[in-house]
Amino acid sequence: MKIKIKLPVLFLLFCTTLFGQKNELTEKNIVGKWNFTKTIDKHNQEVKYVYRTYPNGEKMKIVASGPDITLNSDGTYLKKFTKENTDSGNWKIISESEIEYQMVIPKDSRQGKLIIQTEKFMPNKKWRKDENGNFLDASSDKIIELTLTEMKIEYEKDYILIYKKVIE
């Protein structure tokens, strides 16, 4: 009789662990492909657009979407914004809730050539470079919540990007 009571309890604990438990931000938990699903505000309402005001007072309407993110176990990443716009580079965990990305901008790319021209006009602005002379641009994501199947990332302090992990 005791075994029959314990099995449902164990099953419940297993399901809670598998689907709802928050996990530590570790390489094991974060590596994989994460598909963007939606953006929400602090009131848990879905947001389609965010607005920015420029110093000149002009407002800009921006689609509130995140890139699909692939974090590889070798420390490389892809952030796919559109079919034509994908960032790539290296990633690492820098705190218990933060990932740093170092986007690699090839020196011979259009953006790399633009950086070279900018450096000529702004000699005090120096970009970091890798061992091949490619430019590095660092950014980070603050992870608010992480489970085995879902990740929530802070976006501009007022919003949260929600991702679902692709189970392969």
C-alpha positions as CSV (number, residue, x, y, z in Angstrom):
1,M,0.0,0.0,0.0
2,K,2.8,2.4,0.8
3,I,4.4,1.8,-2.6
4,K,1.2,2.9,-4.4
5,I,1.1,6.1,-2.4
6,K,4.8,6.9,-3.1
7,L,4.7,6.3,-6.8
8,P,2.2,9.1,-7.6
9,V,4.2,11.4,-5.3
10,L,7.4,10.6,-7.1
11,F,5.7,11.1,-10.5
12,L,4.4,14.5,-9.4
13,L,7.9,15.5,-8.2
14,F,9.4,14.3,-11.5
15,C,7.0,16.4,-13.5
16,T,7.5,19.4,-11.4
17,T,11.3,19.1,-11.8
18,L,11.1,18.5,-15.5
19,F,8.6,21.2,-16.5
20,G,8.4,24.0,-13.9
21,Q,11.5,24.3,-11.9
22,K,13.8,27.2,-12.3
23,N,17.3,26.2,-13.1
24,E,20.7,27.7,-12.5
25,L,22.3,29.4,-15.4
26,T,24.9,26.8,-16.4
27,E,26.3,25.8,-19.7
28,K,24.4,22.5,-19.5
29,N,21.0,24.3,-19.1
30,I,21.5,27.1,-21.6
31,V,23.2,25.3,-24.6
32,G,20.7,24.6,-27.4
33,K,18.4,26.4,-29.8
34,W,15.9,28.9,-28.4
35,N,13.1,30.2,-30.5
36,F,11.6,33.6,-29.7
37,T,7.8,33.3,-28.9
38,K,6.7,36.7,-27.7
39,T,7.5,39.9,-25.8
40,I,5.5,40.9,-22.6
41,D,5.4,43.9,-20.4
42,K,5.6,44.1,-16.6
43,H,1.9,43.4,-16.4
44,N,2.3,40.1,-18.4
45,Q,0.6,41.6,-21.4
46,E,1.9,40.7,-24.9
47,V,3.6,43.6,-26.7
48,K,3.8,43.9,-30.4
49,Y,5.7,47.3,-30.6
50,V,8.0,49.4,-28.4
51,Y,8.6,53.1,-29.0
52,R,11.8,55.0,-28.6
53,T,12.2,58.8,-28.4
54,Y,15.3,60.3,-30.0
55,P,17.0,63.3,-28.4
56,N,15.4,65.5,-31.1
57,G,12.0,64.4,-29.8
58,E,11.2,62.2,-32.8
59,K,9.5,58.9,-32.0
60,M,10.3,55.5,-33.6
61,K,8.0,52.5,-33.6
62,I,10.0,49.2,-33.3
63,V,8.6,45.6,-33.7
64,A,9.0,44.0,-30.3
65,S,10.7,40.8,-31.3
66,G,13.8,39.0,-30.4
67,P,16.1,36.9,-32.5
68,D,16.1,33.1,-32.4
69,I,19.2,32.2,-30.4
70,T,21.5,29.1,-30.8
71,L,24.1,28.7,-28.1
72,N,26.6,26.0,-28.9
73,S,28.6,24.0,-26.4
74,D,31.9,25.1,-28.1
75,G,31.2,28.7,-26.9
76,T,29.9,30.0,-30.3
77,Y,26.4,31.5,-30.9
78,L,24.0,32.6,-33.6
79,K,21.3,35.2,-33.2
80,K,19.0,35.1,-36.2
81,F,17.0,38.3,-36.5
82,T,15.8,37.7,-40.1
83,K,16.8,35.4,-42.9
84,E,19.3,38.0,-44.0
85,N,20.4,39.3,-40.6
86,T,22.3,36.9,-38.3
87,D,24.9,37.8,-35.7
88,S,27.5,35.3,-34.8
89,G,30.4,35.1,-32.4
90,N,31.3,33.8,-29.0
91,W,29.4,33.6,-25.7
92,K,30.1,33.0,-22.1
93,I,28.3,33.1,-18.7
94,I,29.5,36.2,-16.8
95,S,27.3,35.9,-13.7
96,E,24.5,33.8,-12.2
97,S,22.0,35.6,-14.4
98,E,23.9,37.1,-17.4
99,I,25.4,35.9,-20.7
100,E,27.9,38.0,-22.6
101,Y,28.1,37.8,-26.4
102,Q,31.1,38.9,-28.5
103,M,29.8,39.4,-32.0
104,V,32.6,38.9,-34.6
105,I,32.4,41.5,-37.4
106,P,34.6,40.3,-40.3
107,K,37.1,43.1,-41.2
108,D,36.3,42.5,-45.0
109,S,32.5,42.8,-44.5
110,R,30.5,45.9,-45.4
111,Q,30.2,46.6,-41.6
112,G,33.9,46.0,-41.0
113,K,34.9,48.4,-43.8
114,L,32.5,51.0,-42.3
115,I,34.2,50.6,-38.9
116,I,37.6,51.1,-40.5
117,Q,36.4,54.3,-42.1
118,T,34.9,55.5,-38.9
119,E,38.1,54.9,-37.0
120,K,39.9,57.2,-39.5
121,F,37.5,60.0,-38.7
122,M,37.4,59.3,-35.0
123,P,40.9,58.2,-34.0
124,N,39.9,58.1,-30.3
125,K,37.3,55.4,-31.0
126,K,39.0,52.0,-31.0
127,W,37.3,48.7,-31.6
128,R,38.4,45.5,-30.0
129,K,39.8,43.0,-32.4
130,D,40.3,39.2,-32.4
131,E,43.6,37.5,-33.4
132,N,42.5,37.7,-37.1
133,G,41.9,41.4,-37.1
134,N,38.1,41.1,-37.1
135,F,36.2,43.5,-34.9
136,L,34.4,42.4,-31.7
137,D,31.2,44.0,-30.4
138,A,30.1,42.9,-26.9
139,S,26.6,42.8,-25.6
140,S,24.8,40.9,-22.8
141,D,21.5,39.3,-21.9
142,K,20.1,39.3,-18.4
143,I,18.3,36.0,-17.8
144,I,15.2,36.5,-15.6
145,E,14.0,32.9,-15.5
146,L,15.3,29.6,-16.9
147,T,13.6,26.2,-17.0
148,L,14.4,23.2,-19.1
149,T,12.0,24.4,-21.8
150,E,11.6,28.2,-21.4
151,M,13.9,31.2,-21.0
152,K,12.9,34.8,-20.1
153,I,15.3,37.6,-21.0
154,E,15.1,41.2,-19.8
155,Y,14.6,43.7,-22.7
156,E,15.1,47.4,-22.2
157,K,14.2,47.2,-18.4
158,D,10.4,47.3,-19.1
159,Y,9.9,44.2,-21.2
160,I,10.6,40.5,-21.2
161,L,11.5,38.3,-24.2
162,I,10.1,34.8,-23.9
163,Y,11.9,31.8,-25.6
164,K,11.0,28.2,-26.0
165,K,13.8,25.6,-26.2
166,V,13.8,23.4,-29.3
167,I,14.0,19.8,-28.1
168,E,15.9,17.6,-30.5
